[in-house]
Amino acid sequence: MSHSNSQHRNELVGMWAWFLPAAYVSHVAEEAFGGHGLMEWMAAGGGVRLSLAEFIGVNLVGAGILCLAAWAARKSKVWRWLLVSGATIIFVNGIWHIAVCVMTRSYVPGVWTGLFLYVPVGGILLFRLRRLMSPWLFASAIAIGIMIHGVTIWLVLRMPGFQLGGAHASVLTRR
């Protein structure tokens, strides 16, 4: 490890860490209220039923976790991995929204904040954090973020009533 890399690892995580929960809250607002809302979009495409209150409740937990990650990463180097995992989740989720929007040829609530907030904020946070951690810990935190996002999508797809049917499936299965 070069001297300059170890010197960067002693730098503090700046106020920019708070862009992570801010982007999350903005994204959840678009998912909840963009178009007919993500809950209606999912119900139309696959039968998933989630009330607005349930959606907001689940995402309040997510926002709280991201606030805790930003706060902890600013207080101690030990917790920077949480911020990397969170940045990875929002980056991957932004790409996921864009991909689903393209595949279904429909507006997917969350695609605009995914494109204009999640991808850039997640990417910039990852770029800034990469020099503040060892490469092994940075890569591990990215892997954890990818796994969390993957498990979340898997759980949503396994919700009672979900089936690859409805308004969006024909576009997904067309060749």
C-alpha positions as CSV (number, residue, x, y, z in Angstrom):
1,M,0.0,0.0,0.0
2,S,1.4,3.4,-0.9
3,H,1.8,6.2,1.6
4,S,-0.8,8.3,-0.2
5,N,-3.5,5.6,0.0
6,S,-2.9,5.0,3.8
7,Q,-3.0,8.8,4.2
8,H,-6.4,9.0,2.5
9,R,-7.8,6.3,4.8
10,N,-7.3,8.6,7.7
11,E,-9.5,11.3,6.1
12,L,-12.9,11.8,7.6
13,V,-16.1,11.0,5.7
14,G,-17.6,14.4,4.9
15,M,-21.1,15.8,5.0
16,W,-21.5,14.3,1.5
17,A,-22.4,11.0,3.3
18,W,-25.8,12.6,3.9
19,F,-26.6,12.6,0.2
20,L,-27.2,8.8,0.5
21,P,-30.3,9.1,2.8
22,A,-31.5,12.2,1.0
23,A,-31.4,10.5,-2.4
24,Y,-33.3,7.5,-0.8
25,V,-36.1,9.7,0.5
26,S,-36.4,11.5,-2.8
27,H,-36.5,8.1,-4.6
28,V,-39.2,6.7,-2.2
29,A,-41.3,9.8,-2.8
30,E,-41.2,9.2,-6.6
31,E,-41.9,5.5,-6.1
32,A,-44.9,6.3,-3.9
33,F,-46.4,9.2,-5.8
34,G,-44.9,9.1,-9.4
35,G,-47.5,8.2,-11.9
36,H,-50.0,5.8,-10.2
37,G,-47.2,4.8,-7.7
38,L,-45.0,1.8,-7.7
39,M,-47.5,-0.2,-5.7
40,E,-50.1,0.2,-8.5
41,W,-47.5,-0.4,-11.1
42,M,-46.4,-3.7,-9.4
43,A,-50.1,-4.7,-8.9
44,A,-50.9,-4.1,-12.6
45,G,-47.8,-6.1,-13.7
46,G,-47.6,-8.9,-11.3
47,G,-50.3,-8.9,-8.7
48,V,-48.2,-7.7,-5.8
49,R,-50.4,-5.9,-3.3
50,L,-48.8,-3.4,-0.9
51,S,-50.6,-0.5,0.6
52,L,-49.1,3.0,0.6
53,A,-48.8,2.8,4.4
54,E,-47.0,-0.5,4.2
55,F,-44.7,0.8,1.5
56,I,-43.9,4.0,3.5
57,G,-43.4,1.9,6.7
58,V,-40.9,-0.4,5.1
59,N,-39.0,2.5,3.5
60,L,-38.9,4.5,6.8
61,V,-36.9,1.6,8.2
62,G,-34.6,1.8,5.1
63,A,-34.2,5.5,5.5
64,G,-33.4,5.1,9.2
65,I,-30.7,2.5,8.4
66,L,-29.1,4.8,5.8
67,C,-29.1,7.7,8.2
68,L,-27.5,5.5,10.8
69,A,-24.9,4.4,8.1
70,A,-24.1,8.0,7.2
71,W,-23.8,9.0,10.9
72,A,-21.7,6.0,11.9
73,A,-19.4,6.3,8.8
74,R,-18.7,9.9,9.7
75,K,-17.9,9.0,13.4
76,S,-15.6,6.0,12.8
77,K,-13.6,4.3,10.1
78,V,-14.9,1.0,11.3
79,W,-18.4,1.7,9.9
80,R,-17.5,3.0,6.4
81,W,-18.4,-0.3,4.9
82,L,-22.1,0.4,5.7
83,L,-21.9,3.5,3.6
84,V,-20.3,1.6,0.7
85,S,-23.0,-1.1,0.9
86,G,-25.7,1.6,1.0
87,A,-24.2,3.4,-2.0
88,T,-24.0,0.1,-3.8
89,I,-27.7,-0.6,-3.1
90,I,-28.9,2.7,-4.5
91,F,-26.6,2.5,-7.5
92,V,-27.8,-1.0,-8.4
93,N,-31.4,0.0,-7.7
94,G,-31.1,2.9,-10.1
95,I,-29.8,0.6,-12.8
96,W,-32.5,-1.9,-12.0
97,H,-35.3,0.8,-12.4
98,I,-33.8,1.9,-15.7
99,A,-33.5,-1.7,-17.0
100,V,-37.1,-2.6,-16.0
101,C,-38.4,0.6,-17.6
102,V,-36.6,-0.3,-20.8
103,M,-37.7,-4.0,-20.7
104,T,-41.4,-3.1,-20.0
105,R,-41.4,0.0,-22.2
106,S,-43.3,1.7,-19.5
107,Y,-42.8,4.4,-16.8
108,V,-41.6,2.6,-13.7
109,P,-42.1,4.9,-10.6
110,G,-38.6,5.6,-9.4
111,V,-36.9,5.6,-12.8
112,W,-36.3,9.4,-12.8
113,T,-34.7,9.5,-9.4
114,G,-32.9,6.2,-10.2
115,L,-31.4,7.8,-13.3
116,F,-30.7,11.3,-12.0
117,L,-30.0,10.7,-8.3
118,Y,-29.3,7.0,-7.5
119,V,-26.8,6.3,-10.3
120,P,-24.8,9.5,-9.9
121,V,-25.0,9.8,-6.1
122,G,-24.2,6.1,-5.6
123,G,-21.4,6.2,-8.2
124,I,-19.9,9.4,-6.7
125,L,-20.1,8.0,-3.1
126,L,-18.4,4.7,-4.2
127,F,-15.7,6.7,-6.0
128,R,-15.1,8.8,-3.0
129,L,-15.2,6.0,-0.5
130,R,-12.9,3.6,-2.5
131,R,-9.8,5.5,-1.3
132,L,-10.9,5.6,2.3
133,M,-10.9,1.8,2.8
134,S,-8.8,-1.2,2.0
135,P,-9.5,-2.7,-1.4
136,W,-10.6,-6.0,0.3
137,L,-13.1,-4.3,2.7
138,F,-14.4,-2.0,-0.1
139,A,-15.0,-5.0,-2.4
140,S,-16.7,-7.0,0.4
141,A,-19.0,-4.0,1.2
142,I,-20.0,-3.8,-2.5
143,A,-20.7,-7.5,-2.5
144,I,-22.9,-7.1,0.6
145,G,-24.8,-4.3,-1.0
146,I,-25.4,-6.3,-4.2
147,M,-26.6,-9.3,-2.1
148,I,-29.0,-7.1,-0.1
149,H,-30.4,-5.6,-3.3
150,G,-30.7,-9.1,-4.8
151,V,-32.5,-10.5,-1.8
152,T,-34.8,-7.5,-1.7
153,I,-35.8,-8.0,-5.3
154,W,-36.1,-11.8,-4.8
155,L,-38.5,-11.2,-1.8
156,V,-40.6,-8.7,-3.7
157,L,-40.9,-11.2,-6.6
158,R,-41.9,-13.9,-4.1
159,M,-44.6,-11.9,-2.4
160,P,-48.0,-13.6,-2.2
161,G,-49.9,-13.0,-5.4
162,F,-46.9,-12.3,-7.6
163,Q,-46.9,-13.9,-10.9
164,L,-45.2,-13.1,-14.1
165,G,-48.4,-11.9,-15.7
166,G,-50.5,-8.9,-16.1
167,A,-49.8,-5.7,-18.0
168,H,-46.0,-5.8,-18.0
169,A,-45.3,-9.5,-18.6
170,S,-46.2,-9.6,-22.3
171,V,-43.4,-7.1,-23.0
172,L,-40.9,-9.1,-20.9
173,T,-41.7,-12.4,-22.6
174,R,-41.9,-11.0,-26.2
175,R,-39.0,-11.8,-28.5
